[in-house]
């Protein structure tokens, strides 16, 4: 199992961000480095890639406020 984290995007890691959109469905097969989500903090958007190949399992939903560095999904082998 590999965790996918919300990126650290500001100098203040206590500032939360928002998961804007999942680009891969929950339970889908993903490949390493595939873009799976879009996130934002303070009008700064970023894409999140998978670290490994496997099955994507979301830990948060679109529109959820998320702490920087928090787990947003796990990839099961």
Biopython code that builds the backbone (N, CA, C, O; Angstrom):
import numpy as np
from Bio.PDB.StructureBuilder import StructureBuilder

atoms = [
    (1, "UNK", "N", (0.839, -1.182, 0.000)),
    (1, "UNK", "CA", (0.000, 0.000, 0.000)),
    (1, "UNK", "C", (0.884, 1.245, 0.000)),
    (1, "UNK", "O", (1.874, 1.320, 0.728)),
    (2, "UNK", "N", (0.518, 2.201, -0.812)),
    (2, "UNK", "CA", (1.260, 3.452, -0.892)),
    (2, "UNK", "C", (0.287, 4.608, -0.684)),
    (2, "UNK", "O", (-0.803, 4.618, -1.256)),
    (3, "UNK", "N", (0.678, 5.574, 0.130)),
    (3, "UNK", "CA", (-0.184, 6.724, 0.401)),
    (3, "UNK", "C", (0.078, 7.833, -0.605)),
    (3, "UNK", "O", (1.214, 8.060, -1.022)),
    (4, "UNK", "N", (-0.999, 8.521, -0.988)),
    (4, "UNK", "CA", (-0.911, 9.717, -1.823)),
    (4, "UNK", "C", (-1.244, 10.893, -0.913)),
    (4, "UNK", "O", (-2.315, 10.929, -0.306)),
    (5, "UNK", "N", (-0.323, 11.859, -0.817)),
    (5, "UNK", "CA", (-0.484, 12.978, 0.110)),
    (5, "UNK", "C", (-0.881, 14.260, -0.606)),
    (5, "UNK", "O", (-0.527, 14.479, -1.764)),
    (6, "UNK", "N", (-1.628, 15.108, 0.109)),
    (6, "UNK", "CA", (-1.883, 16.460, -0.371)),
    (6, "UNK", "C", (-0.537, 17.182, -0.327)),
    (6, "UNK", "O", (0.135, 17.161, 0.704)),
    (7, "UNK", "N", (-0.132, 17.819, -1.426)),
    (7, "UNK", "CA", (1.195, 18.442, -1.445)),
    (7, "UNK", "C", (1.313, 19.625, -0.480)),
    (7, "UNK", "O", (0.323, 20.286, -0.169)),
    (8, "UNK", "N", (2.531, 19.879, -0.015)),
    (8, "UNK", "CA", (2.827, 21.086, 0.756)),
    (8, "UNK", "C", (3.008, 22.205, -0.266)),
    (8, "UNK", "O", (3.955, 22.183, -1.052)),
    (9, "UNK", "N", (2.104, 23.179, -0.256)),
    (9, "UNK", "CA", (2.077, 24.184, -1.315)),
    (9, "UNK", "C", (2.336, 25.606, -0.840)),
    (9, "UNK", "O", (2.474, 26.514, -1.660)),
    (10, "UNK", "N", (2.406, 25.815, 0.480)),
    (10, "UNK", "CA", (2.653, 27.162, 0.997)),
    (10, "UNK", "C", (3.707, 27.102, 2.089)),
    (10, "UNK", "O", (4.088, 26.024, 2.544)),
    (11, "UNK", "N", (4.170, 28.267, 2.501)),
    (11, "UNK", "CA", (5.131, 28.351, 3.591)),
    (11, "UNK", "C", (4.506, 28.054, 4.938)),
    (11, "UNK", "O", (5.220, 27.855, 5.921)),
    (12, "UNK", "N", (3.178, 28.021, 5.000)),
    (12, "UNK", "CA", (2.459, 27.736, 6.236)),
    (12, "UNK", "C", (1.690, 26.427, 6.073)),
    (12, "UNK", "O", (0.546, 26.440, 5.619)),
    (13, "UNK", "N", (2.309, 25.285, 6.440)),
    (13, "UNK", "CA", (1.657, 24.000, 6.229)),
    (13, "UNK", "C", (0.358, 23.815, 7.016)),
    (13, "UNK", "O", (-0.390, 22.873, 6.752)),
    (14, "UNK", "N", (0.080, 24.695, 7.976)),
    (14, "UNK", "CA", (-1.183, 24.566, 8.712)),
    (14, "UNK", "C", (-2.359, 25.120, 7.908)),
    (14, "UNK", "O", (-3.515, 24.893, 8.266)),
    (15, "UNK", "N", (-2.070, 25.848, 6.818)),
    (15, "UNK", "CA", (-3.130, 26.388, 5.964)),
    (15, "UNK", "C", (-3.732, 25.245, 5.138)),
    (15, "UNK", "O", (-3.007, 24.578, 4.400)),
    (16, "UNK", "N", (-5.057, 25.005, 5.250)),
    (16, "UNK", "CA", (-5.665, 23.895, 4.508)),
    (16, "UNK", "C", (-5.868, 24.225, 3.036)),
    (16, "UNK", "O", (-5.902, 25.391, 2.641)),
    (17, "UNK", "N", (-6.002, 23.188, 2.245)),
    (17, "UNK", "CA", (-6.319, 23.323, 0.829)),
    (17, "UNK", "C", (-7.618, 22.601, 0.530)),
    (17, "UNK", "O", (-8.308, 22.133, 1.436)),
    (18, "UNK", "N", (-7.946, 22.517, -0.758)),
    (18, "UNK", "CA", (-9.180, 21.860, -1.183)),
    (18, "UNK", "C", (-8.856, 20.899, -2.322)),
    (18, "UNK", "O", (-8.105, 21.235, -3.238)),
    (19, "UNK", "N", (-9.425, 19.713, -2.254)),
    (19, "UNK", "CA", (-9.323, 18.783, -3.366)),
    (19, "UNK", "C", (-10.401, 19.202, -4.371)),
    (19, "UNK", "O", (-11.594, 19.036, -4.118)),
    (20, "UNK", "N", (-9.970, 19.742, -5.508)),
    (20, "UNK", "CA", (-10.903, 20.267, -6.499)),
    (20, "UNK", "C", (-11.593, 19.164, -7.295)),
    (20, "UNK", "O", (-12.815, 19.158, -7.440)),
    (21, "UNK", "N", (-10.785, 18.221, -7.812)),
    (21, "UNK", "CA", (-11.347, 17.223, -8.722)),
    (21, "UNK", "C", (-10.486, 15.963, -8.743)),
    (21, "UNK", "O", (-9.257, 16.025, -8.778)),
    (22, "UNK", "N", (-11.160, 14.834, -8.720)),
    (22, "UNK", "CA", (-10.482, 13.566, -8.977)),
    (22, "UNK", "C", (-10.451, 13.356, -10.477)),
    (22, "UNK", "O", (-11.465, 13.548, -11.148)),
    (23, "UNK", "N", (-9.309, 12.967, -11.012)),
    (23, "UNK", "CA", (-9.183, 12.680, -12.441)),
    (23, "UNK", "C", (-9.230, 11.187, -12.726)),
    (23, "UNK", "O", (-9.243, 10.775, -13.886)),
    (24, "UNK", "N", (-9.256, 10.376, -11.676)),
    (24, "UNK", "CA", (-9.375, 8.918, -11.812)),
    (24, "UNK", "C", (-10.459, 8.454, -10.847)),
    (24, "UNK", "O", (-10.480, 8.877, -9.691)),
    (25, "UNK", "N", (-11.360, 7.587, -11.309)),
    (25, "UNK", "CA", (-12.441, 7.115, -10.442)),
    (25, "UNK", "C", (-11.934, 6.284, -9.265)),
    (25, "UNK", "O", (-10.900, 5.622, -9.348)),
    (26, "UNK", "N", (-12.682, 6.336, -8.179)),
    (26, "UNK", "CA", (-12.376, 5.522, -7.010)),
    (26, "UNK", "C", (-12.439, 4.049, -7.405)),
    (26, "UNK", "O", (-13.397, 3.617, -8.048)),
    (27, "UNK", "N", (-11.427, 3.282, -7.025)),
    (27, "UNK", "CA", (-11.382, 1.861, -7.338)),
    (27, "UNK", "C", (-10.776, 1.533, -8.696)),
    (27, "UNK", "O", (-10.718, 0.368, -9.088)),
    (28, "UNK", "N", (-10.323, 2.564, -9.420)),
    (28, "UNK", "CA", (-9.769, 2.326, -10.756)),
    (28, "UNK", "C", (-8.296, 1.939, -10.693)),
    (28, "UNK", "O", (-7.594, 2.232, -9.725)),
    (29, "UNK", "N", (-7.855, 1.277, -11.748)),
    (29, "UNK", "CA", (-6.437, 0.933, -11.893)),
    (29, "UNK", "C", (-5.698, 2.174, -12.382)),
    (29, "UNK", "O", (-6.138, 2.834, -13.323)),
    (30, "UNK", "N", (-4.571, 2.489, -11.740)),
    (30, "UNK", "CA", (-3.752, 3.635, -12.124)),
    (30, "UNK", "C", (-2.317, 3.167, -12.337)),
    (30, "UNK", "O", (-1.908, 2.122, -11.832)),
    (31, "UNK", "N", (-1.565, 3.956, -13.090)),
    (31, "UNK", "CA", (-0.155, 3.644, -13.332)),
    (31, "UNK", "C", (0.713, 4.704, -12.665)),
    (31, "UNK", "O", (0.261, 5.824, -12.423)),
    (32, "UNK", "N", (1.937, 4.355, -12.376)),
    (32, "UNK", "CA", (2.865, 5.277, -11.710)),
    (32, "UNK", "C", (2.950, 6.582, -12.489)),
    (32, "UNK", "O", (3.022, 6.586, -13.718)),
    (33, "UNK", "N", (2.942, 7.663, -11.770)),
    (33, "UNK", "CA", (3.069, 9.038, -12.275)),
    (33, "UNK", "C", (1.840, 9.542, -13.016)),
    (33, "UNK", "O", (1.884, 10.618, -13.612)),
    (34, "UNK", "N", (0.737, 8.785, -12.993)),
    (34, "UNK", "CA", (-0.510, 9.249, -13.595)),
    (34, "UNK", "C", (-1.089, 10.393, -12.762)),
    (34, "UNK", "O", (-1.062, 10.337, -11.532)),
    (35, "UNK", "N", (-1.608, 11.422, -13.416)),
    (35, "UNK", "CA", (-2.280, 12.513, -12.704)),
    (35, "UNK", "C", (-3.640, 12.001, -12.252)),
    (35, "UNK", "O", (-4.449, 11.554, -13.065)),
    (36, "UNK", "N", (-3.884, 12.070, -10.941)),
    (36, "UNK", "CA", (-5.138, 11.527, -10.421)),
    (36, "UNK", "C", (-6.036, 12.578, -9.782)),
    (36, "UNK", "O", (-7.220, 12.321, -9.568)),
    (37, "UNK", "N", (-5.492, 13.770, -9.470)),
    (37, "UNK", "CA", (-6.315, 14.768, -8.791)),
    (37, "UNK", "C", (-5.789, 16.173, -9.044)),
    (37, "UNK", "O", (-4.632, 16.373, -9.414)),
    (38, "UNK", "N", (-6.685, 17.151, -8.829)),
    (38, "UNK", "CA", (-6.317, 18.563, -8.840)),
    (38, "UNK", "C", (-6.641, 19.135, -7.465)),
    (38, "UNK", "O", (-7.704, 18.872, -6.903)),
    (39, "UNK", "N", (-5.710, 19.921, -6.936)),
    (39, "UNK", "CA", (-5.881, 20.530, -5.614)),
    (39, "UNK", "C", (-5.605, 22.025, -5.712)),
    (39, "UNK", "O", (-5.007, 22.492, -6.682)),
    (40, "UNK", "N", (-6.045, 22.775, -4.699)),
    (40, "UNK", "CA", (-5.816, 24.215, -4.688)),
    (40, "UNK", "C", (-5.613, 24.722, -3.267)),
    (40, "UNK", "O", (-6.158, 24.186, -2.302)),
    (41, "UNK", "N", (-4.812, 25.773, -3.178)),
    (41, "UNK", "CA", (-4.656, 26.545, -1.941)),
    (41, "UNK", "C", (-4.479, 27.992, -2.374)),
    (41, "UNK", "O", (-3.586, 28.312, -3.159)),
    (42, "UNK", "N", (-5.331, 28.856, -1.860)),
    (42, "UNK", "CA", (-5.171, 30.292, -2.120)),
    (42, "UNK", "C", (-5.009, 30.614, -3.608)),
    (42, "UNK", "O", (-4.126, 31.384, -3.984)),
    (43, "UNK", "N", (-5.848, 30.035, -4.443)),
    (43, "UNK", "CA", (-5.846, 30.254, -5.893)),
    (43, "UNK", "C", (-4.600, 29.709, -6.588)),
    (43, "UNK", "O", (-4.346, 30.033, -7.748)),
    (44, "UNK", "N", (-3.827, 28.887, -5.888)),
    (44, "UNK", "CA", (-2.678, 28.213, -6.493)),
    (44, "UNK", "C", (-3.074, 26.756, -6.689)),
    (44, "UNK", "O", (-3.264, 26.028, -5.715)),
    (45, "UNK", "N", (-3.200, 26.325, -7.942)),
    (45, "UNK", "CA", (-3.634, 24.969, -8.252)),
    (45, "UNK", "C", (-2.442, 24.072, -8.561)),
    (45, "UNK", "O", (-1.398, 24.538, -9.019)),
    (46, "UNK", "N", (-2.613, 22.785, -8.305)),
    (46, "UNK", "CA", (-1.567, 21.810, -8.607)),
    (46, "UNK", "C", (-2.221, 20.482, -8.966)),
    (46, "UNK", "O", (-3.367, 20.218, -8.603)),
    (47, "UNK", "N", (-1.475, 19.660, -9.680)),
    (47, "UNK", "CA", (-1.910, 18.315, -10.004)),
    (47, "UNK", "C", (-1.172, 17.335, -9.104)),
    (47, "UNK", "O", (-0.018, 17.557, -8.737)),
    (48, "UNK", "N", (-1.853, 16.249, -8.753)),
    (48, "UNK", "CA", (-1.269, 15.222, -7.896)),
    (48, "UNK", "C", (-1.103, 13.958, -8.725)),
    (48, "UNK", "O", (-2.042, 13.506, -9.380)),
    (49, "UNK", "N", (0.107, 13.389, -8.692)),
    (49, "UNK", "CA", (0.422, 12.159, -9.425)),
    (49, "UNK", "C", (0.481, 10.979, -8.463)),
    (49, "UNK", "O", (0.676, 11.149, -7.260)),
    (50, "UNK", "N", (0.308, 9.780, -9.017)),
    (50, "UNK", "CA", (0.453, 8.573, -8.208)),
    (50, "UNK", "C", (1.935, 8.225, -8.064)),
    (50, "UNK", "O", (2.706, 8.408, -9.006)),
    (51, "UNK", "N", (2.335, 7.729, -6.904)),
    (51, "UNK", "CA", (3.737, 7.323, -6.737)),
    (51, "UNK", "C", (4.013, 5.941, -7.335)),
    (51, "UNK", "O", (5.151, 5.639, -7.694)),
    (52, "UNK", "N", (2.975, 5.099, -7.444)),
    (52, "UNK", "CA", (3.131, 3.714, -7.908)),
    (52, "UNK", "C", (1.888, 3.297, -8.700)),
    (52, "UNK", "O", (0.876, 3.997, -8.705)),
    (53, "UNK", "N", (1.983, 2.158, -9.360)),
    (53, "UNK", "CA", (0.820, 1.582, -10.043)),
    (53, "UNK", "C", (0.013, 0.747, -9.057)),
    (53, "UNK", "O", (0.560, 0.215, -8.091)),
    (54, "UNK", "N", (-1.297, 0.633, -9.305)),
    (54, "UNK", "CA", (-2.158, -0.185, -8.465)),
    (54, "UNK", "C", (-3.598, 0.264, -8.558)),
    (54, "UNK", "O", (-4.010, 0.857, -9.554)),
    (55, "UNK", "N", (-4.368, -0.020, -7.513)),
    (55, "UNK", "CA", (-5.783, 0.344, -7.451)),
    (55, "UNK", "C", (-5.952, 1.551, -6.543)),
    (55, "UNK", "O", (-5.509, 1.540, -5.395)),
    (56, "UNK", "N", (-6.594, 2.593, -7.063)),
    (56, "UNK", "CA", (-6.785, 3.851, -6.342)),
    (56, "UNK", "C", (-7.973, 3.756, -5.400)),
    (56, "UNK", "O", (-9.060, 3.342, -5.803)),
    (57, "UNK", "N", (-7.766, 4.140, -4.142)),
    (57, "UNK", "CA", (-8.840, 4.214, -3.153)),
    (57, "UNK", "C", (-8.818, 5.603, -2.517)),
    (57, "UNK", "O", (-7.893, 5.948, -1.781)),
    (58, "UNK", "N", (-9.853, 6.396, -2.813)),
    (58, "UNK", "CA", (-9.930, 7.761, -2.277)),
    (58, "UNK", "C", (-10.077, 7.755, -0.760)),
    (58, "UNK", "O", (-10.732, 6.879, -0.195)),
    (59, "UNK", "N", (-9.463, 8.737, -0.105)),
    (59, "UNK", "CA", (-9.648, 8.947, 1.329)),
    (59, "UNK", "C", (-10.466, 10.215, 1.587)),
    (59, "UNK", "O", (-10.988, 10.400, 2.686)),
    (60, "UNK", "N", (-10.581, 11.089, 0.579)),
    (60, "UNK", "CA", (-11.370, 12.331, 0.685)),
    (60, "UNK", "C", (-12.202, 12.487, -0.588)),
    (60, "UNK", "O", (-11.946, 11.831, -1.598)),
    (61, "UNK", "N", (-13.187, 13.353, -0.521)),
    (61, "UNK", "CA", (-14.082, 13.598, -1.652)),
    (61, "UNK", "C", (-13.780, 14.946, -2.297)),
    (61, "UNK", "O", (-13.145, 15.805, -1.685)),
    (62, "UNK", "N", (-14.235, 15.126, -3.527)),
    (62, "UNK", "CA", (-14.097, 16.417, -4.201)),
    (62, "UNK", "C", (-14.763, 17.495, -3.356)),
    (62, "UNK", "O", (-15.856, 17.300, -2.824)),
    (63, "UNK", "N", (-14.089, 18.630, -3.242)),
    (63, "UNK", "CA", (-14.613, 19.746, -2.465)),
    (63, "UNK", "C", (-14.226, 19.723, -1.000)),
    (63, "UNK", "O", (-14.457, 20.701, -0.289)),
    (64, "UNK", "N", (-13.638, 18.621, -0.528)),
    (64, "UNK", "CA", (-13.226, 18.523, 0.883)),
    (64, "UNK", "C", (-12.041, 19.434, 1.163)),
    (64, "UNK", "O", (-11.138, 19.566, 0.338)),
    (65, "UNK", "N", (-12.053, 20.062, 2.340)),
    (65, "UNK", "CA", (-10.902, 20.819, 2.826)),
    (65, "UNK", "C", (-9.922, 19.803, 3.409)),
    (65, "UNK", "O", (-10.307, 18.920, 4.175)),
    (66, "UNK", "N", (-8.645, 19.943, 3.035)),
    (66, "UNK", "CA", (-7.641, 18.943, 3.403)),
    (66, "UNK", "C", (-6.392, 19.645, 3.928)),
    (66, "UNK", "O", (-5.965, 20.660, 3.376)),
    (67, "UNK", "N", (-5.811, 19.104, 4.990)),
    (67, "UNK", "CA", (-4.553, 19.638, 5.513)),
    (67, "UNK", "C", (-3.422, 19.298, 4.548)),
    (67, "UNK", "O", (-3.403, 18.216, 3.960)),
    (68, "UNK", "N", (-2.486, 20.218, 4.388)),
    (68, "UNK", "CA", (-1.305, 19.943, 3.570)),
    (68, "UNK", "C", (-0.537, 18.781, 4.204)),
    (68, "UNK", "O", (-0.335, 18.751, 5.418)),
    (69, "UNK", "N", (-0.117, 17.839, 3.385)),
    (69, "UNK", "CA", (0.604, 16.672, 3.879)),
    (69, "UNK", "C", (-0.292, 15.524, 4.321)),
    (69, "UNK", "O", (0.204, 14.456, 4.679)),
    (70, "UNK", "N", (-1.630, 15.737, 4.300)),
    (70, "UNK", "CA", (-2.565, 14.678, 4.718)),
    (70, "UNK", "C", (-2.751, 13.661, 3.600)),
    (70, "UNK", "O", (-2.556, 13.971, 2.425)),
    (71, "UNK", "N", (-3.129, 12.453, 3.977)),
    (71, "UNK", "CA", (-3.412, 11.387, 3.010)),
    (71, "UNK", "C", (-4.715, 11.714, 2.286)),
    (71, "UNK", "O", (-5.737, 11.966, 2.925)),
    (72, "UNK", "N", (-4.678, 11.710, 0.952)),
    (72, "UNK", "CA", (-5.903, 11.911, 0.172)),
    (72, "UNK", "C", (-6.362, 10.619, -0.499)),
    (72, "UNK", "O", (-7.524, 10.494, -0.887)),
    (73, "UNK", "N", (-5.444, 9.660, -0.635)),
    (73, "UNK", "CA", (-5.794, 8.368, -1.247)),
    (73, "UNK", "C", (-4.709, 7.355, -0.910)),
    (73, "UNK", "O", (-3.619, 7.707, -0.460)),
    (74, "UNK", "N", (-5.036, 6.091, -1.139)),
    (74, "UNK", "CA", (-4.045, 5.028, -1.044)),
    (74, "UNK", "C", (-4.086, 4.233, -2.335)),
    (74, "UNK", "O", (-5.128, 4.109, -2.978)),
    (75, "UNK", "N", (-2.934, 3.698, -2.700)),
    (75, "UNK", "CA", (-2.803, 2.844, -3.883)),
    (75, "UNK", "C", (-2.487, 1.436, -3.377)),
    (75, "UNK", "O", (-1.454, 1.205, -2.748)),
    (76, "UNK", "N", (-3.395, 0.503, -3.662)),
    (76, "UNK", "CA", (-3.189, -0.898, -3.285)),
    (76, "UNK", "C", (-2.513, -1.615, -4.458)),
    (76, "UNK", "O", (-2.889, -1.407, -5.612)),
    (77, "UNK", "N", (-1.522, -2.453, -4.166)),
    (77, "UNK", "CA", (-0.848, -3.172, -5.259)),
    (77, "UNK", "C", (-1.782, -4.121, -5.999)),
    (77, "UNK", "O", (-1.360, -4.793, -6.940)),
]
sb = StructureBuilder()
sb.init_structure("model")
sb.init_model(0)
sb.init_chain("A")
sb.init_seg("    ")
for serial, (resi, resn, name, xyz) in enumerate(atoms, 1):
    if name == "N":
        sb.init_residue(resn, " ", resi, " ")
    sb.init_atom(name, np.array(xyz, "f"), 0.0, 1.0, " ", f" {name:<3s}", serial, name[0])
structure = sb.get_structure()
